[in-house]
Amino acid sequence: MFVASSTLAAVPKSGLAVLSATKHAVNGFFYSLQQELIEKKSEVTLTVGEIGEIAGGDKMPLFTLPDWMVGEKEECAGGIVDSIITRPNTFTYPKLHPFLAKLFWFLWAKRNS
């Protein structure tokens, strides 16, 4: 199985508290289910996908990010297909997005506190 989640589960964004909370709950539920499947040596595997900012036409981005931190939807789709085949525990796209977004958030919070 592949479950698509968001980096908003780990990185807060003003005005999106409910979305961040629900994504965090989704991650908690599916990571717990993933551990149960592993413990029971199930043939079923579960990959949790943490999808970050993707260039998407005319939609407004959630964060103002440099171009090198924003992924392409075709590349993300290819990564999802690959993860369905290879079955890793976690798929993150863009790779560095959650780490850099957390860093930017902590720096922003420190500067504005």
Stockholm file with secondary structure:
# STOCKHOLM 1.0

chainA/1-113         MFVASSTLAAVPKSGLAVLSATKHAVNGFFYSLQQELIEKKSEVTLTVGEIGEIAGGDKMPLFTLPDWMVGEKEECAGGIVDSIITRPNTFTYPKLHPFLAKLFWFLWAKRNS
#=GR chainA/1-113 SS CEEEEEGGGTSCCTTCHHHHHHHHHHHHHHHHHHHHHHHTTCSCCCEEEEECCEECTTCCCSSCCCGGGSEEHHHHHHHHHHHHHHCCSEEEESTTHHHHHHHHHHHHHHHTC
#=GC SS_cons         CEEEEEGGGTSCCTTCHHHHHHHHHHHHHHHHHHHHHHHTTCSCCCEEEEECCEECTTCCCSSCCCGGGSEEHHHHHHHHHHHHHHCCSEEEESTTHHHHHHHHHHHHHHHTC
//
